Amino acid sequence: MNNTNYVDFHVHSNVSDGTLTPTEVVKEAVKAGMVAMALTDHDTIDGIKEAIAAGVKYGIKVVPGIELSAEYKGGDLHILGLNVDYLDEKFIERVSVCRDSRYNRNLKMIEKMQQCGFDITWEKVMERFEANSITRAHFAKYLIDEGYVKDKDEAFNKYLNPGCSCYVPRVKVTPFEAIDMIKDAGGHVVLAHPLLYKMPYDRLESVIVMLKNHGLEGIEGRYALNKVEDNVFMDKLAKRHGLRMTGGSDFHGAIKPDIFIGVGKGDLRVPEEMCAWIYE
């Protein structure tokens, strides 16, 4: 008999680029049999109060979290902050700077999309999605819904990726600033989905060592897209460098329809004991 409790420490709501409200996300986690979940919306903590209240109502532990978008040598690194003090005034102020950066970038992208002939305004986007943190995924969905492109891949490859006509780079924090923000708010620092950055293994390892030297505590060793050999590599990497591990699905709802909370594509399993250090 399997008495293992399972968790999902990487989940998004419609406060950023997911499609379910924080309450609905919590209910999905309960339905999936999770004993705990972390709400980790992009560059915002605005959904945490609602998620925690829902957790109390439906009997699941909700860990307050965030996924900060950082830039390193022209590429993205996503830093998870888990069990952060989301009521800390300094943290709230720093997060709002990240959100403002995303907002200003979005206005410029909308202007470029208008120049390409798309019928889009900030008001229309907000009315359509009612999200606190609009991302490129929202723009892709808008283009699909309006019939300008057939799917998300076309939207990104033709218009929204770096080098495309509607892309605008965003001023991001460095990974070191992200780590400091999280630690100053009493949170634990984890590198999200390490293999998603498509770095050669030796370079990824050197980046992780560099981040650890600045305060990185763990890596997301279990992830929805991991294969068995990926998990083996993550285990060895964590052990080699004295890092802890977490795991999560990166659930977004209908934005990523093949990723389900708690189980990813069907075989993700994150034991609570692997992530228990996050509660400390």
ZAKE-602590 format. One record per residue: residue number from 1; residue in one letter; x negated, y, z negated of N, C-alpha, C in turn. Coordinates in pm, whole numbers, plus 50000, padded with zeros to 5 digits. Each point is the difference from the previous one (the first is absolute). Layout:
   resi   resn     npx     npy     npz    capx    capy    capz     cpx     cpy     cpz
    NUM      A       X       Y       Z       X       Y       Z       X       Y       Z
...
// end
This chain:
   resi   resn     npx     npy     npz    capx    capy    capz     cpx     cpy     cpz
      1      M   49915   49879   50000   50085   50121   50000   49912   50126   50000
      2      N   50032   50095   50086   49920   50121   50012   50058   50111   49912
      3      N   49925   50035   49895   50048   50104   49909   49933   50134   50025
      4      T   49930   50014   50112   49928   50123   50030   50097   50114   50029
      5      N   49971   50115   49941   50075   50121   50031   49930   50074   50113
      6      Y   50078   50059   50090   49943   50069   50116   50034   50148   49999
      7      V   49910   50078   50061   50015   50146   50004   49972   50052   50140
      8      D   50035   50124   50024   49967   50068   50126   49958   50142   49964
      9      F   49870   50026   50014   49945   50128   49957   49966   50093   50116
     10      H   50077   49990   50108   49983   50092   50113   50132   50008   50076
     11      V   50083   50096   49962   50136   50009   50053   50034   50147   50028
     12      H   50071   50023   50111   50038   50137   50039   50151   50017   50005
     13      S   50043   50121   49969   50143   50035   50007   50019   50110   50104
     14      N   50125   50045   50014   50025   50108   50096   49957   50137   49948
     15      V   49941   50003   49882   49939   50124   49953   49874   50029   50082
     16      S   49937   49893   50054   49897   50023   50102   50050   49941   50131
     17      D   49940   49892   50049   50038   49953   50133   50072   49865   49999
     18      G   50053   49959   49886   50086   49883   49996   50142   50036   50041
     19      T   50088   49901   50001   50138   50026   50041   50101   49979   49888
     20      L   49956   49947   49885   50090   49978   49887   49971   50099   49890
     21      T   50102   50036   49925   49981   50089   49886   49919   49926   49893
     22      P   49940   50073   49906   49928   49932   49892   50086   49897   49926
     23      T   50126   50033   49977   50090   49905   49933   50021   49876   50084
     24      E   50020   50018   50130   50020   49885   50089   49876   49913   50008
     25      V   49883   50063   49998   49874   49924   50001   49990   49913   49874
     26      V   50033   50058   49886   49996   49925   49874   50095   49881   50006
     27      K   50118   50021   50053   50097   49891   50011   49948   49889   50092
     28      E   49931   50038   50108   49941   49900   50089   49892   49919   49928
     29      A   49923   50068   49917   49894   49931   49925   50061   49899   49902
     30      V   50108   50038   49937   50070   49910   49909   50054   49879   50077
     31      K   50061   50029   50116   50055   49893   50084   49891   49901   50043
     32      A   49880   50054   50022   49888   49916   50045   49936   49923   49884
     33      G   50049   50023   49878   49949   49927   49884   49876   50059   49937
     34      M   49966   50125   50033   49883   50063   49941   50028   50037   49854
     35      V   49896   49994   49916   50014   50044   49862   49949   50144   49984
     36      A   49924   50048   50100   49950   50137   49996   49970   50046   50142
     37      M   50007   50129   50020   49965   50061   50128   49942   50138   49974
     38      A   49923   50048   50095   49947   50136   49992   50052   50080   50119
     39      L   50060   50114   49973   50040   50090   50106   49879   50085   50036
     40      T   49955   49990   50125   49874   50065   50041   50024   50082   50127
     41      D   50090   50095   49992   50030   50082   50117   49879   50084   50041
     42      H   49996   50037   50129   49886   50074   50054   49997   50144   49948
     43      D   49894   50033   49927   49973   50138   49960   50116   50066   49926
     44      T   50082   49921   49932   50109   50058   49922   50037   49908   49885
     45      I   50044   50061   49891   50046   49925   49883   50148   50031   49972
     46      D   50067   50061   50098   50135   50050   49976   50105   49891   49980
     47      G   49968   49876   50038   50100   49893   49984   49984   49919   49874
     48      I   49897   50030   49921   49967   49912   49888   50105   50002   49889
     49      K   50050   50117   49963   50100   50007   49893   50121   49914   50033
     50      E   50049   50011   50123   50115   49921   50042   49969   49851   49996
     51      A   49881   49962   50047   49962   49859   50004   49990   49942   49858
     52      I   49941   50076   49908   49986   49951   49863   50137   49984   49935
     53      A   50088   50096   50024   50137   49989   49946   50071   49877   50055
     54      A   49981   49974   50129   50060   49881   50062   49939   49873   49943
     55      G   49871   50005   49972   49934   49885   49941   50058   49964   49864
     56      V   50026   50101   49920   50063   49979   49869   50139   49938   50019
     57      K   50074   50050   50097   50137   49954   50024   50004   49855   50049
     58      Y   49907   49965   50088   50005   49869   50064   49899   49899   49944
     59      G   49927   50041   49897   49916   49906   49929   49870   49962   50068
     60      I   49929   50099   50054   49870   49975   50062   49905   50113   49960
     61      K   49874   49965   49977   49902   50102   49964   49959   50077   50124
     62      V   50008   50132   49995   49958   50084   50112   49875   50077   49959
     63      V   49893   49977   50074   49873   50068   49975   49996   50127   50084
     64      P   49977   50116   49938   49992   50124   50078   49871   50006   50080
     65      G   50013   50022   50130   49881   50000   50085   50007   50100   50113
     66      I   49895   50001   50079   49991   50090   50115   49898   49941   50097
     67      E   50018   50027   50129   49899   49964   50099   49949   50130   50061
     68      L   49876   50032   49969   49940   50125   50048   49924   49975   50129
     69      S   50026   50084   50100   49930   49991   50127   49873   50081   49992
     70      A   49888   49932   50012   49871   50067   49993   49927   49984   50133
     71      E   49904   50087   50024   49923   49995   50124   49853   49976   49968
     72      Y   49941   49905   50072   49858   49972   49981   49935   49977   50136
     73      K   49908   50088   50037   49926   49990   50127   50094   49984   50119
     74      G   50104   50083   50002   50092   50002   50114   50106   49894   49999
     75      G   49998   49911   49900   50101   49894   49991   50083   50013   49874
     76      D   50105   49919   49994   50089   50002   49884   49957   49896   49898
     77      L   50011   50037   49873   49993   49906   49889   50119   50031   49911
     78      H   50076   49897   49966   50116   50021   49914   49969   49951   49860
     79      I   50015   50090   49905   49967   49970   49861   50129   49990   49919
     80      L   50021   49885   49938   50116   49979   49914   49968   50046   49858
     81      G   50090   50078   49944   49994   50034   49859   50112   49926   49929
     82      L   49967   49915   49907   50100   49917   49933   50005   50031   49851
     83      N   50121   50007   49949   50027   50035   49860   49948   50140   49969
     84      V   50025   50092   50093   49961   50139   49980   50099   50069   49906
     85      D   49955   50104   49933   50089   50085   49921   50065   50099   50096
     86      Y   50118   49962   50050   50066   50081   50102   50061   50127   49942
     87      L   49992   50019   49868   50050   50122   49937   49887   50099   49970
     88      D   49877   49959   50027   49884   50086   49975   50004   50120   50093
     89      E   49999   50119   49943   50021   50122   50080   49888   50022   50101
     90      K   49877   49971   49961   49888   50018   50092   50013   49904   50118
     91      F   50041   49877   49971   50017   49900   50106   50112   50042   50094
     92      I   50111   50047   49945   50113   50046   50081   49954   50112   50094
     93      E   49919   50092   49947   49952   50112   50081   49909   49952   50112
     94      R   49910   49906   49969   49908   49950   50102   50075   49923   50109
     95      V   50100   49921   49960   50079   49925   50097   50078   50094   50091
     96      S   50048   50111   49943   50076   50096   50081   49912   50062   50108
     97      V   49871   50016   49973   49906   50051   50101   49992   49901   50116
     98      C   49993   49871   49968   49998   49896   50105   50128   50004   50082
     99      R   50112   50017   49932   50129   50004   50069   50010   50122   50090
    100      D   49951   50114   49952   50003   50122   50080   49915   49986   50126
    101      S   49887   49931   49986   49913   49975   50116   50073   49918   50105
    102      R   50073   49898   49954   50078   49916   50092   50110   50083   50066
    103      Y   50066   50088   49923   50109   50082   50052   49950   50093   50110
    104      N   49888   50068   49975   49946   50093   50100   49959   49928   50128
    105      R   49943   49882   49984   49962   49920   50116   50125   49957   50078
    106      N   50106   49967   49930   50123   49957   50067   50061   50112   50084
    107      L   49997   50123   49948   50053   50113   50077   49922   50019   50130
    108      K   49868   49982   49994   49919   50014   50120   50027   49888   50100
    109      M   50025   49878   49947   50030   49888   50089   50135   50020   50068
    110      I   50095   50052   49927   50132   50027   50059   49987   50103   50112
    111      E   49917   50101   49977   49977   50102   50104   49942   49936   50126
    112      K   49906   49909   49984   49941   49931   50115   50102   49910   50069
    113      M   50087   49937   49922   50103   49915   50057   50101   50083   50081
    114      Q   50029   50118   49950   50088   50090   50075   49936   50041   50132
    115      Q   49869   50024   49997   49928   50036   50122   50000   49887   50103
    116      C   50016   49876   49951   50009   49884   50089   50142   49977   50050
    117      G   50091   50087   49958   50138   49991   50049   50095   49923   49911
    118      F   49957   49962   49881   50088   49925   49909   50093   50097   49926
    119      D   50125   49961   49989   50099   50079   49925   49988   49964   49853
    120      I   49912   50071   49931   49972   49968   49859   49972   50129   49925
    121      T   50051   50009   49878   49971   50111   49909   49979   49940   49861
    122      W   49939   50078   49912   49982   49954   49863   50135   49971   49935
    123      E   50099   50086   50028   50133   49983   49942   50062   49867   50044
    124      K   49983   49967   50128   50057   49874   50052   49932   49879   49937
    125      V   49869   50010   49981   49927   49890   49938   50046   49980   49855
    126      M   50013   50109   49926   50041   49991   49861   50142   49948   49987
    127      E   50088   50045   50091   50138   49953   49998   50007   49851   50031
    128      R   49914   49954   50090   50001   49860   50040   49948   49909   49889
    129      F   49893   50043   49931   49931   49908   49910   50015   50032   49851
    130      E   50026   50123   49967   50020   50038   49859   49888   49947   49910
    131      A   49877   50008   50048   49885   49951   49923   49920   50117   49948
    132      N   49934   49980   49886   49917   50105   49943   49864   50009   50069
    133      S   49958   49891   50060   49867   49995   50062   50015   49942   50141
    134      I   50001   50090   50099   50016   49957   50139   49863   49957   50055
    135      T   49998   49886   50066   49875   49946   50056   50016   49980   50150
    136      R   49892   49957   50064   50008   49972   50143   50099   49887   50031
    137      A   50020   49912   49904   50098   49892   50018   50141   50056   50021
    138      H   50030   50109   49930   50130   50065   50020   50011   50058   50141
    139      F   49893   50063   50046   50001   50056   50135   50017   49890   50104
    140      A   49934   49888   49979   50014   49887   50092   50145   49952   50004
    141      K   50060   49988   49883   50141   49955   49992   50091   50100   50071
    142      Y   49973   50129   49983   50080   50103   50066   49991   49985   50151
    143      L   49879   49982   50053   49982   49985   50145   50071   49875   50053
    144      I   49998   49895   49920   50070   49877   50040   50150   50023   50002
    145      D   50051   50058   49892   50145   50024   49989   50053   50091   50110
    146      E   49916   50096   50042   50043   50095   50103   49976   49947   50142
    147      G   49942   49881   50009   49981   49938   50131   49877   50046   50077
    148      Y   49910   50070   49931   49880   50048   50069   49896   49888   50018
    149      V   49999   49906   49910   49909   49885   50008   50079   49874   49965
    150      K   49943   49885   50039   50075   49875   49975   49970   49940   49863
    151      D   49879   50026   49947   49967   49941   49870   49890   50081   49931
    152      K   49969   49956   49878   49902   50072   49918   49862   50003   50065
    153      D   49960   49889   50060   49867   49995   50064   49987   50105   50110
    154      E   50104   50014   50081   49997   50100   50107   49993   50141   49942
    155      A   50077   50024   49894   50001   50133   49938   49861   50038   49951
    156      F   49934   49907   49932   49867   50029   49945   49894   50007   50110
    157      N   50001   49901   50088   49895   49993   50102   50008   50113   50103
    158      K   50121   50049   50022   50019   50102   50102   49997   50142   49944
    159      Y   50049   50016   49874   50017   50135   49948   49940   50028   49862
    160      L   49998   49902   49911   49976   50030   49859   49865   49959   49944
    161      N   49925   49921   50075   49868   49959   49953   49895   50109   50025
    162      P   49887   49995   49928   49893   50097   50025   49962   50003   50148
    163      G   49986   50123   50055   49966   50016   50141   50121   50014   50090
    164      C   50120   49971   49946   50123   50012   50081   50055   50142   49993
    165      S   50093   50030   50090   50046   50138   50020   50070   50060   49879
    166      C   50062   49917   49914   50076   50054   49887   49930   49981   49866
    167      Y   49879   49949   50003   49929   49972   49875   49934   50126   49945
    168      V   50012   50017   49870   49930   50108   49929   49932   49937   49879
    169      P   49870   50017   49984   49934   49945   49881   50047   50072   49874
    170      R   49998   49929   49890   50044   50058   49874   49880   50019   49909
    171      V   50000   50110   49927   49896   50022   49900   50026   49903   49884
    172      K   49909   49908   49980   50020   49899   49897   49896   50013   49890
    173      V   50032   49941   49886   49901   49994   49893   49894   49898   50038
    174      T   49886   50010   49939   49899   49897   50017   50039   49883   49909
    175      P   49946   49880   50025   50029   49889   49909   49952   50028   49858
    176      F   49894   50079   49987   49948   50032   49868   50097   50092   49925
    177      E   50058   50096   50073   50100   50088   49939   50123   49920   49960
    178      A   50040   49905   50085   50116   49915   49969   49976   49919   49873
    179      I   49879   49942   49990   49965   49922   49881   50006   50088   49875
    180      D   49943   50119   50009   50000   50092   49885   50142   50038   49959
    181      M   50085   50027   50100   50140   50035   49972   50068   49891   49919
    182      I   49983   49877   50046   50067   49887   49936   49946   49975   49860
    183      K   49868   50002   49986   49940   49974   49869   50035   50111   49900
    184      D   50003   50124   50047   50037   50111   49912   50144   49988   49952
    185      A   50083   49930   50077   50140   49978   49962   50018   49867   49927
    186      G   49888   49940   49957   50007   49878   49920   50033   49875   50078
    187      G   49991   50007   50135   50037   49886   50082   49882   49910   50034
    188      H   50032   49885   50058   49899   49907   50048   49985   50017   50151
    189      V   49875   49989   50047   49967   50032   50139   49973   49872   50080
    190      V   50075   49984   50110   49989   49880   50083   49992   50041   50147
    191      L   49910   49936   50075   49995   50023   50143   50109   49917   50067
    192      A   50091   50067   50069   50110   49930   50068   49949   49926   50123
    193      H   50062   49886   50028   49979   49918   50122   49862   50018   50065
    194      P   49895   49951   49935   49863   50023   50050   49978   49955   50144
    195      L   50064   49893   50042   49973   49946   50134   50072   50078   50110
    196      L   50092   50086   49962   50075   50076   50100   49917   50108   50066
    197      Y   49885   50034   49941   49916   50105   50056   49914   49949   50115
    198      K   50004   49870   50024   49930   49938   50114   49850   50030   50001
    199      M   49943   50008   49881   49855   50021   49991   49928   49866   50007
    200      P   49879   49997   50054   49918   49879   49984   49984   49970   49852
    201      Y   49992   49874   49965   49997   49960   49859   49889   50069   49922
    202      D   49882   50014   50060   49889   50060   49927   50026   50148   49971
    203      R   50062   50069   50097   50030   50142   49977   50110   50015   49896
    204      L   50103   49915   50009   50108   50004   49901   49943   49980   49860
    205      E   49910   49905   49988   49942   49971   49870   49920   50118   49947
    206      S   49926   50066   50088   49921   50115   49956   50090   50116   49958
    207      V   50113   50019   50070   50096   50104   49963   50060   49968   49864
    208      I   50034   49875   49978   50061   49961   49873   49901   50020   49885
    209      V   49875   49966   50022   49897   50022   49896   49988   50149   49970
    210      M   50000   50081   50104   49991   50145   49983   50119   50052   49917
    211      L   50120   49951   50034   50119   50043   49927   49997   49951   49855
    212      K   49950   49879   49981   49991   49947   49863   49908   50088   49916
    213      N   49892   50045   50060   49907   50086   49927   50063   50132   49960
    214      H   50111   50033   50066   50070   50124   49965   50124   49974   49913
    215      G   50030   49874   49971   50112   49974   49910   50105   49903   50051
    216      L   49984   49948   50123   50093   49899   50050   49997   49879   49907
    217      E   50120   49951   49963   50007   49888   49907   50040   49869   50067
    218      G   50075   50010   50108   50050   49877   50060   50027   50013   50148
    219      I   50029   49885   50062   50039   49995   50140   50133   49926   50012
    220      E   50072   50033   50104   50127   49931   50026   49968   49868   50070
    221      G   49973   49900   49918   49950   49873   50050   50105   49910   50061
    222      R   50125   50027   49971   50111   49926   50062   50088   50102   50072
    223      Y   50022   49975   50130   50070   50098   50083   50084   49925   50102
    224      A   50107   50063   50046   50097   49934   50087   49938   49942   50127
    225      L   49895   50064   50053   49942   49956   50127   49879   49907   49981
    226      N   49963   49973   49875   49885   49914   49976   50024   49856   50044
    227      K   49898   49942   50059   49999   49856   50026   49927   49931   49884
    228      V   50002   49868   49998   49936   49926   49891   49853   50037   49988
    229      E   49932   50008   50116   49857   50033   49996   49976   50144   49952
    230      D   50097   50089   50022   49989   50137   49950   50004   50001   49848
    231      N   50090   49918   49943   50009   49992   49854   49872   49946   49939
    232      V   49941   49901   50067   49873   49944   49953   49892   50108   50001
    233      F   49994   50078   50108   49902   50108   50010   50023   50105   49891
    234      M   50127   50036   49977   50031   50098   49895   49957   49950   49863
    235      D   50026   49873   49973   49960   49942   49871   49850   50010   49979
    236      K   49924   49963   50104   49854   50004   49990   49949   50142   49985
    237      L   50061   50092   50075   49959   50141   49996   50022   50057   49860
    238      A   50117   49973   49944   50032   50051   49866   49904   49942   49896
    239      K   49973   49872   50010   49912   49934   49903   49857   50053   50012
    240      R   49956   50019   50125   49862   50045   50025   49974   50138   49939
    241      H   50102   50084   49999   49979   50139   49957   50073   50036   49872
    242      G   50049   49899   49929   50063   50024   49871   50126   50084   50009
    243      L   50075   49980   50108   50124   50075   50020   50121   49914   49962
    244      R   50104   50065   49955   50125   49931   49973   50086   50002   50127
    245      M   50111   49926   49994   50085   49991   50119   50146   50029   49967
    246      T   50068   50052   50101   50146   50011   49997   50051   49943   50132
    247      G   50129   50006   50019   50056   49956   50127   50135   50064   50024
    248      G   50035   50012   50127   50129   50059   50032   50038   49979   50144
    249      S   50126   50023   50028   50056   49973   50133   49987   50118   50095
    250      D   49990   50123   49945   50007   50121   50083   50139   50010   50063
    251      F   50099   49963   49923   50140   50000   50045   50046   50142   50034
    252      H   50065   50013   50118   50054   50129   50044   50147   49991   50039
    253      G   50061   49884   49988   50137   49985   50048   50003   49984   50151
    254      A   50095   50067   50065   50022   49982   50144   49885   50052   50086
    255      I   49913   50085   49943   49883   50050   50074   49907   49883   50036
    256      K   49989   49904   49908   49921   49877   50023   50092   49881   49974
    257      P   50087   49970   50097   50108   49902   49975   49953   49858   49973
    258      D   49876   49969   50033   49951   49864   49977   49924   49986   49868
    259      I   49995   50108   49920   49933   49998   49870   50105   50009   49891
    260      F   50005   49898   49915   50100   49994   49895   49935   50021   49864
    261      I   50073   50062   49911   49947   50030   49868   49964   49871   49928
    262      G   49884   50000   49938   49959   49885   49921   49939   49886   50077
    263      V   50042   49981   50125   49952   49883   50076   49935   50038   50133
    264      G   49997   50128   50033   49937   50043   50125   50066   49937   50120
    265      K   49924   49924   50076   50054   49930   50117   50051   49860   49964
    266      G   50004   49971   49870   50056   49873   49956   49914   49922   49905
    267      D   49868   50020   50006   49913   49917   49917   49914   50079   49902
    268      L   50030   50128   49983   49927   50080   49901   50046   49961   49860
    269      R   49906   49977   49912   50031   49973   49860   49896   50071   49914
    270      V   50045   50093   49917   49909   50075   49913   50035   49967   49855
    271      P   49920   49915   49935   50030   49965   49862   49983   50120   49907
    272      E   50090   50012   49906   49992   50112   49907   49867   50000   49925
    273      E   49949   49881   49969   49876   49993   49923   49883   50064   50075
    274      M   50003   49999   50136   49896   50064   50078   50000   50150   49978
    275      C   50118   50056   49978   50016   50146   49993   50025   50051   49858
    276      A   49994   49912   49901   50036   50040   49864   49912   50115   49947
    277      W   49879   50013   50054   49910   50107   49954   50056   50139   50030
    278      I   50090   50007   50096   50061   50128   50035   50085   50055   49884
    279      Y   50053   49912   49918   50083   50044   49888   49920   50064   49888
    280      E   49867   49979   50003   49916   50048   49889   49994   50151   49994
// end
